Amino acid sequence: MTQISTTRTSLLEAATRIVRQDGAAQLTLERVAKEAGVSKGGLLYHFATKDALVAALLESYLDDTDSQLRASRETDTAPGAWARANLKVAADDTGAVEGGTALLAAALTNPQLLEGAREAFGRWQREAEADDLDPGVGTLLRLALDGWYFACLLDLAPPQGDERAAFEAAYIRLTQGGSK
């Protein structure tokens, strides 16, 4: 990894930590630079504005999610493959926290930054509907994961232990039994 990409990654990680720990209102370029151990000029080299920083957070999350979904689908082509790939991606708690943080930061700092997320979620909805499952089941599964995702992100009684295992097992059963 080059120094430029290492610094950029460090800045994105610092921004994520700040939003997670203290909220999007505390996200400033000065604070991100300090948290990352980078000069403000170094930060400005990568992100000229807070909007550019938040947009990069969101773009990174969306690109990573798309890559993970594609990789999971390469090994599973049976009906419900997209839904199972989505569960695998959502079950990665680290990715969920980073992605949710990016979504919240965009929503709270400049909702116009969510346009790329709206496009991605629209694309994912079309994938859910075209997953060789009943389209209603595909949508139900996508929305169930969205709910689980935000319950975990915001610590709103997310299922843990046996409850989480039961949720995942029920989800998988629906991906296998809801074919057209």
Backbone as CSV, one residue per row, in Angstrom:
resi,resn,N_x,N_y,N_z,CA_x,CA_y,CA_z,C_x,C_y,C_z
1,MET,0.854,-1.178,0.000,0.000,0.000,0.000,0.896,1.235,0.000
2,THR,0.596,2.168,-0.840,1.409,3.373,-0.927,1.141,4.293,0.259
3,GLN,2.055,5.236,0.461,1.888,6.201,1.555,0.592,6.993,1.385
4,ILE,0.262,7.363,0.129,-0.960,8.136,-0.122,-2.186,7.327,0.255
5,SER,-2.251,6.059,-0.164,-3.426,5.259,0.167,-3.464,4.927,1.656
6,THR,-2.290,4.772,2.290,-2.247,4.535,3.735,-2.777,5.748,4.485
7,THR,-2.364,6.933,4.084,-2.837,8.161,4.739,-4.333,8.327,4.518
8,ARG,-4.791,8.102,3.305,-6.221,8.224,2.999,-7.036,7.254,3.864
9,THR,-6.574,6.014,3.941,-7.258,5.012,4.767,-7.266,5.432,6.229
10,SER,-6.159,5.938,6.715,-6.064,6.398,8.098,-7.061,7.537,8.369
11,LEU,-7.206,8.431,7.416,-8.154,9.544,7.567,-9.599,9.035,7.593
12,LEU,-9.925,8.091,6.720,-11.276,7.531,6.701,-11.571,6.777,7.999
13,GLU,-10.603,6.038,8.484,-10.776,5.324,9.752,-10.962,6.293,10.912
14,ALA,-10.202,7.371,10.917,-10.333,8.381,11.972,-11.720,9.021,11.932
15,ALA,-12.193,9.351,10.737,-13.524,9.948,10.599,-14.593,8.987,11.111
16,THR,-14.451,7.717,10.798,-15.410,6.709,11.263,-15.417,6.639,12.789
17,ARG,-14.237,6.626,13.393,-14.156,6.573,14.861,-14.839,7.784,15.496
18,ILE,-14.601,8.952,14.942,-15.186,10.174,15.511,-16.706,10.113,15.442
19,VAL,-17.243,9.758,14.299,-18.702,9.696,14.162,-19.270,8.636,15.102
20,ARG,-18.630,7.469,15.193,-19.116,6.390,16.075,-19.059,6.801,17.548
21,GLN,-17.972,7.438,17.942,-17.783,7.751,19.355,-18.544,8.993,19.801
22,ASP,-18.548,10.021,18.954,-19.044,11.322,19.407,-20.157,11.907,18.551
23,GLY,-20.492,11.263,17.437,-21.573,11.747,16.588,-21.072,12.584,15.419
24,ALA,-21.916,12.668,14.397,-21.554,13.369,13.166,-21.346,14.865,13.399
25,ALA,-21.989,15.421,14.411,-21.825,16.849,14.686,-20.390,17.190,15.088
26,GLN,-19.660,16.201,15.589,-18.279,16.416,16.021,-17.264,16.174,14.912
27,LEU,-17.745,15.808,13.731,-16.848,15.524,12.615,-16.396,16.837,11.975
28,THR,-15.145,17.187,12.218,-14.542,18.369,11.592,-13.238,17.922,10.949
29,LEU,-12.803,18.684,9.968,-11.538,18.344,9.321,-10.382,18.409,10.317
30,GLU,-10.403,19.412,11.197,-9.345,19.548,12.190,-9.295,18.318,13.105
31,ARG,-10.456,17.882,13.526,-10.516,16.739,14.446,-10.058,15.464,13.757
32,VAL,-10.446,15.280,12.503,-10.026,14.097,11.752,-8.506,14.101,11.575
33,ALA,-7.951,15.235,11.211,-6.499,15.330,11.038,-5.792,14.964,12.339
34,LYS,-6.251,15.532,13.448,-5.630,15.251,14.744,-5.763,13.773,15.097
35,GLU,-6.958,13.216,14.932,-7.216,11.802,15.251,-6.334,10.872,14.418
36,ALA,-6.086,11.245,13.160,-5.292,10.411,12.259,-3.794,10.680,12.394
37,GLY,-3.431,11.731,13.127,-2.016,12.080,13.261,-1.439,12.641,11.975
38,VAL,-2.275,13.403,11.262,-1.890,13.986,9.973,-2.050,15.499,10.086
39,SER,-1.216,16.240,9.390,-1.386,17.696,9.390,-2.677,18.046,8.663
40,LYS,-3.200,19.240,8.943,-4.408,19.654,8.238,-4.144,19.752,6.740
41,GLY,-2.964,20.191,6.358,-2.595,20.236,4.945,-2.598,18.841,4.324
42,GLY,-2.123,17.858,5.084,-2.140,16.478,4.610,-3.554,15.973,4.400
43,LEU,-4.430,16.347,5.320,-5.838,15.976,5.165,-6.438,16.658,3.942
44,LEU,-6.154,17.965,3.783,-6.724,18.722,2.664,-6.219,18.214,1.316
45,TYR,-5.035,17.601,1.297,-4.536,16.995,0.070,-5.499,15.902,-0.411
46,HIS,-6.055,15.165,0.538,-6.957,14.055,0.217,-8.417,14.489,0.147
47,PHE,-8.812,15.390,1.035,-10.219,15.788,1.150,-10.294,17.293,1.370
48,ALA,-10.691,18.017,0.343,-10.709,19.481,0.415,-11.824,20.006,1.318
49,THR,-12.869,19.209,1.507,-14.003,19.641,2.331,-14.504,18.468,3.169
50,LYS,-15.295,18.790,4.166,-15.928,17.739,4.969,-16.857,16.906,4.097
51,ASP,-17.580,17.543,3.175,-18.448,16.787,2.267,-17.639,15.783,1.450
52,ALA,-16.450,16.177,0.997,-15.616,15.250,0.227,-15.187,14.059,1.086
53,LEU,-14.896,14.317,2.349,-14.520,13.249,3.278,-15.690,12.290,3.495
54,VAL,-16.865,12.840,3.771,-18.041,12.006,4.014,-18.412,11.241,2.748
55,ALA,-18.327,11.894,1.596,-18.617,11.213,0.327,-17.655,10.045,0.115
56,ALA,-16.394,10.227,0.477,-15.415,9.145,0.331,-15.718,8.001,1.299
57,LEU,-16.148,8.322,2.513,-16.557,7.281,3.463,-17.671,6.435,2.864
58,LEU,-18.667,7.108,2.330,-19.825,6.426,1.779,-19.451,5.630,0.529
59,GLU,-18.663,6.222,-0.343,-18.242,5.528,-1.568,-17.440,4.269,-1.230
60,SER,-16.573,4.366,-0.246,-15.775,3.218,0.170,-16.680,2.088,0.651
61,TYR,-17.656,2.421,1.481,-18.601,1.420,1.982,-19.386,0.777,0.844
62,LEU,-19.930,1.586,-0.056,-20.749,1.052,-1.151,-19.913,0.175,-2.083
63,ASP,-18.706,0.616,-2.420,-17.832,-0.177,-3.288,-17.449,-1.497,-2.628
64,ASP,-17.118,-1.436,-1.336,-16.736,-2.648,-0.615,-17.909,-3.624,-0.548
65,THR,-19.105,-3.109,-0.271,-20.285,-3.969,-0.203,-20.551,-4.622,-1.549
66,ASP,-20.497,-3.850,-2.621,-20.696,-4.418,-3.960,-19.664,-5.511,-4.248
67,SER,-18.421,-5.273,-3.893,-17.363,-6.267,-4.132,-17.630,-7.545,-3.354
68,GLN,-18.025,-7.407,-2.090,-18.308,-8.587,-1.273,-19.519,-9.354,-1.808
69,LEU,-20.545,-8.630,-2.239,-21.729,-9.300,-2.794,-21.364,-10.071,-4.060
70,ARG,-20.573,-9.458,-4.937,-20.146,-10.139,-6.165,-19.326,-11.385,-5.840
71,ALA,-18.399,-11.269,-4.911,-17.545,-12.404,-4.557,-18.368,-13.556,-3.995
72,SER,-19.329,-13.269,-3.160,-20.173,-14.319,-2.586,-21.024,-14.992,-3.652
73,ARG,-21.464,-14.224,-4.631,-22.331,-14.776,-5.684,-21.552,-15.662,-6.646
74,GLU,-20.251,-15.512,-6.709,-19.457,-16.341,-7.618,-19.485,-17.811,-7.225
75,THR,-19.693,-18.103,-5.961,-19.676,-19.491,-5.489,-21.069,-20.043,-5.209
76,ASP,-22.104,-19.232,-5.372,-23.476,-19.659,-5.080,-24.382,-19.139,-6.195
77,THR,-24.906,-20.046,-6.990,-25.773,-19.636,-8.098,-27.198,-20.163,-7.948
78,ALA,-27.497,-20.806,-6.832,-28.837,-21.351,-6.602,-29.818,-20.220,-6.307
79,PRO,-31.118,-20.488,-6.464,-32.111,-19.466,-6.079,-31.851,-18.963,-4.654
80,GLY,-31.984,-17.659,-4.474,-31.732,-17.048,-3.164,-30.269,-16.692,-2.937
81,ALA,-29.427,-16.840,-3.977,-27.981,-16.591,-3.827,-27.695,-15.155,-3.402
82,TRP,-28.411,-14.190,-3.991,-28.153,-12.802,-3.626,-28.509,-12.572,-2.156
83,ALA,-29.620,-13.114,-1.710,-30.034,-12.942,-0.313,-29.006,-13.562,0.637
84,ARG,-28.496,-14.731,0.292,-27.480,-15.355,1.149,-26.185,-14.543,1.146
85,ALA,-25.812,-14.011,-0.017,-24.623,-13.150,-0.078,-24.833,-11.908,0.786
86,ASN,-26.023,-11.362,0.738,-26.335,-10.166,1.530,-26.229,-10.478,3.027
87,LEU,-26.693,-11.650,3.449,-26.573,-12.043,4.859,-25.102,-12.151,5.242
88,LYS,-24.301,-12.760,4.371,-22.869,-12.910,4.662,-22.212,-11.543,4.842
89,VAL,-22.544,-10.599,3.967,-21.976,-9.257,4.065,-22.472,-8.563,5.341
90,ALA,-23.757,-8.668,5.610,-24.335,-8.000,6.788,-23.821,-8.597,8.092
91,ALA,-23.470,-9.880,8.078,-22.996,-10.537,9.300,-21.601,-10.079,9.706
92,ASP,-20.907,-9.394,8.801,-19.596,-8.823,9.115,-19.830,-7.541,9.917
93,ASP,-19.793,-7.667,11.225,-20.117,-6.535,12.095,-19.234,-5.321,11.852
94,THR,-17.970,-5.526,11.536,-17.072,-4.394,11.296,-17.528,-3.592,10.088
95,GLY,-17.829,-4.275,8.999,-18.300,-3.600,7.798,-19.616,-2.883,8.026
96,ALA,-20.497,-3.512,8.812,-21.792,-2.894,9.096,-21.618,-1.596,9.873
97,VAL,-20.735,-1.605,10.836,-20.504,-0.393,11.627,-19.916,0.708,10.748
98,GLU,-18.929,0.366,9.941,-18.307,1.377,9.081,-19.296,1.910,8.046
99,GLY,-20.056,1.010,7.443,-21.043,1.436,6.453,-22.147,2.265,7.048
100,GLY,-22.645,1.825,8.182,-23.701,2.578,8.846,-23.222,3.942,9.300
101,THR,-21.990,3.999,9.744,-21.408,5.275,10.148,-21.361,6.222,8.960
102,ALA,-20.953,5.711,7.808,-20.901,6.544,6.603,-22.296,7.031,6.221
103,LEU,-23.289,6.149,6.285,-24.665,6.542,5.963,-25.172,7.614,6.928
104,LEU,-24.930,7.414,8.210,-25.376,8.404,9.201,-24.658,9.731,9.019
105,ALA,-23.365,9.689,8.784,-22.604,10.931,8.594,-23.151,11.703,7.398
106,ALA,-23.429,10.998,6.308,-23.973,11.669,5.122,-25.358,12.235,5.412
107,ALA,-26.209,11.451,6.050,-27.575,11.896,6.330,-27.584,13.127,7.239
108,LEU,-26.647,13.181,8.169,-26.642,14.265,9.147,-25.834,15.485,8.718
109,THR,-24.903,15.321,7.792,-24.098,16.469,7.378,-24.584,17.084,6.075
110,ASN,-24.968,16.243,5.121,-25.454,16.745,3.835,-26.213,15.621,3.140
111,PRO,-27.537,15.561,3.309,-28.323,14.467,2.742,-28.168,14.292,1.229
112,GLN,-27.712,15.315,0.527,-27.489,15.160,-0.911,-26.396,14.133,-1.202
113,LEU,-25.524,13.915,-0.226,-24.462,12.929,-0.394,-25.000,11.505,-0.450
114,LEU,-26.252,11.316,-0.074,-26.853,9.985,-0.067,-27.275,9.507,-1.450
115,GLU,-27.138,10.328,-2.467,-27.617,9.937,-3.802,-26.978,8.626,-4.268
116,GLY,-25.690,8.474,-4.070,-25.025,7.224,-4.449,-25.561,6.037,-3.668
117,ALA,-25.863,6.246,-2.393,-26.437,5.175,-1.575,-27.842,4.833,-2.063
118,ARG,-28.605,5.838,-2.430,-29.952,5.567,-2.953,-29.872,4.718,-4.215
119,GLU,-28.920,5.029,-5.076,-28.734,4.242,-6.301,-28.321,2.808,-5.955
120,ALA,-27.387,2.656,-5.027,-26.932,1.316,-4.643,-28.062,0.519,-4.011
121,PHE,-28.804,1.117,-3.088,-29.900,0.393,-2.451,-30.989,0.051,-3.468
122,GLY,-31.211,0.917,-4.440,-32.158,0.610,-5.515,-31.686,-0.580,-6.332
123,ARG,-30.396,-0.608,-6.637,-29.811,-1.735,-7.369,-29.931,-3.021,-6.549
124,TRP,-29.666,-2.921,-5.253,-29.762,-4.099,-4.384,-31.210,-4.569,-4.273
125,GLN,-32.150,-3.636,-4.275,-33.560,-4.030,-4.256,-33.904,-4.805,-5.533
126,ARG,-33.443,-4.334,-6.679,-33.697,-5.049,-7.937,-33.058,-6.438,-7.899
127,GLU,-31.870,-6.545,-7.303,-31.219,-7.854,-7.137,-32.079,-8.766,-6.257
128,ALA,-32.619,-8.212,-5.177,-33.468,-8.997,-4.277,-34.708,-9.506,-5.012
129,GLU,-35.276,-8.681,-5.866,-36.480,-9.061,-6.603,-36.182,-10.074,-7.709
130,ALA,-34.959,-10.107,-8.203,-34.576,-10.986,-9.314,-33.766,-12.190,-8.833
131,ASP,-33.936,-12.594,-7.605,-33.107,-13.610,-6.963,-33.702,-15.012,-7.087
132,ASP,-34.619,-15.192,-8.017,-35.314,-16.472,-8.182,-36.070,-16.884,-6.925
133,LEU,-36.509,-15.889,-6.185,-37.404,-16.080,-5.043,-38.685,-15.319,-5.356
134,ASP,-39.718,-15.587,-4.621,-40.892,-14.722,-4.720,-40.405,-13.304,-4.456
135,PRO,-40.748,-12.326,-5.330,-40.240,-10.961,-5.131,-40.562,-10.384,-3.747
136,GLY,-41.708,-10.749,-3.193,-42.046,-10.282,-1.845,-41.108,-10.857,-0.801
137,VAL,-40.723,-12.103,-0.970,-39.779,-12.735,-0.039,-38.407,-12.074,-0.174
138,GLY,-37.984,-11.822,-1.406,-36.700,-11.150,-1.617,-36.664,-9.790,-0.939
139,THR,-37.753,-9.030,-1.094,-37.829,-7.710,-0.455,-37.858,-7.844,1.060
140,LEU,-38.636,-8.798,1.563,-38.703,-9.038,3.008,-37.311,-9.341,3.563
141,LEU,-36.567,-10.179,2.869,-35.230,-10.539,3.336,-34.290,-9.332,3.325
142,ARG,-34.338,-8.534,2.260,-33.486,-7.340,2.206,-33.820,-6.388,3.338
143,LEU,-35.107,-6.148,3.553,-35.505,-5.212,4.603,-35.216,-5.757,6.000
144,ALA,-35.307,-7.076,6.171,-34.955,-7.682,7.468,-33.486,-7.410,7.783
145,LEU,-32.634,-7.551,6.772,-31.211,-7.273,7.006,-30.953,-5.794,7.236
146,ASP,-31.683,-4.929,6.517,-31.532,-3.495,6.775,-31.886,-3.187,8.229
147,GLY,-32.963,-3.782,8.730,-33.366,-3.574,10.126,-32.331,-4.112,11.102
148,TRP,-31.834,-5.299,10.829,-30.813,-5.904,11.694,-29.563,-5.027,11.707
149,TYR,-29.197,-4.575,10.533,-28.022,-3.738,10.346,-28.113,-2.476,11.223
150,PHE,-29.249,-1.793,11.160,-29.381,-0.569,11.940,-29.572,-0.854,13.430
151,ALA,-30.159,-1.986,13.775,-30.246,-2.371,15.192,-28.833,-2.561,15.749
152,CYS,-27.966,-3.191,14.971,-26.574,-3.383,15.409,-25.829,-2.053,15.466
153,LEU,-25.985,-1.260,14.422,-25.278,0.020,14.342,-25.616,0.938,15.513
154,LEU,-26.899,1.023,15.824,-27.356,1.966,16.842,-27.540,1.314,18.212
155,ASP,-27.152,0.049,18.322,-27.287,-0.721,19.560,-28.730,-0.687,20.066
156,LEU,-29.661,-0.985,19.149,-31.092,-1.009,19.458,-31.548,-2.459,19.603
157,ALA,-31.074,-3.105,20.661,-31.400,-4.493,20.981,-31.154,-5.443,19.810
158,PRO,-29.957,-5.428,19.244,-29.680,-6.372,18.160,-29.654,-7.797,18.710
159,PRO,-30.083,-8.757,17.905,-30.048,-10.144,18.383,-28.605,-10.584,18.645
160,GLN,-28.419,-11.280,19.742,-27.094,-11.764,20.135,-27.173,-13.266,20.381
161,GLY,-26.058,-13.922,20.314,-25.957,-15.335,20.678,-26.987,-16.214,19.977
162,ASP,-27.793,-16.926,20.795,-28.789,-17.846,20.250,-29.840,-17.128,19.411
163,GLU,-30.218,-15.906,19.817,-31.203,-15.145,19.028,-30.654,-14.818,17.642
164,ARG,-29.392,-14.438,17.591,-28.776,-14.128,16.295,-28.697,-15.382,15.434
165,ALA,-28.294,-16.494,16.035,-28.206,-17.750,15.289,-29.586,-18.150,14.762
166,ALA,-30.625,-17.965,15.573,-31.990,-18.301,15.142,-32.435,-17.388,14.003
167,PHE,-32.104,-16.102,14.091,-32.427,-15.161,13.010,-31.758,-15.602,11.713
168,GLU,-30.463,-15.882,11.777,-29.732,-16.271,10.585,-30.270,-17.579,10.002
169,ALA,-30.613,-18.539,10.870,-31.155,-19.818,10.387,-32.511,-19.616,9.711
170,ALA,-33.373,-18.795,10.299,-34.685,-18.518,9.692,-34.500,-17.800,8.362
171,TYR,-33.584,-16.889,8.308,-33.295,-16.158,7.070,-32.863,-17.140,5.975
172,ILE,-31.923,-18.032,6.294,-31.447,-19.008,5.312,-32.595,-19.916,4.857
173,ARG,-33.445,-20.340,5.773,-34.591,-21.184,5.378,-35.466,-20.457,4.354
174,LEU,-35.680,-19.176,4.559,-36.493,-18.414,3.605,-35.808,-18.308,2.239
175,THR,-34.471,-18.256,2.227,-33.782,-18.169,0.931,-33.865,-19.491,0.185
176,GLN,-34.126,-20.571,0.874,-34.164,-21.881,0.240,-35.584,-22.350,-0.066
177,GLY,-36.556,-21.822,0.662,-37.916,-22.316,0.494,-38.858,-21.364,-0.211
178,GLY,-38.365,-20.198,-0.594,-39.259,-19.216,-1.201,-39.092,-19.098,-2.691
179,SER,-38.619,-20.166,-3.350,-38.384,-20.047,-4.793,-39.709,-19.967,-5.549
180,LYS,-39.601,-19.374,-6.737,-40.785,-19.174,-7.576,-41.386,-20.477,-8.002
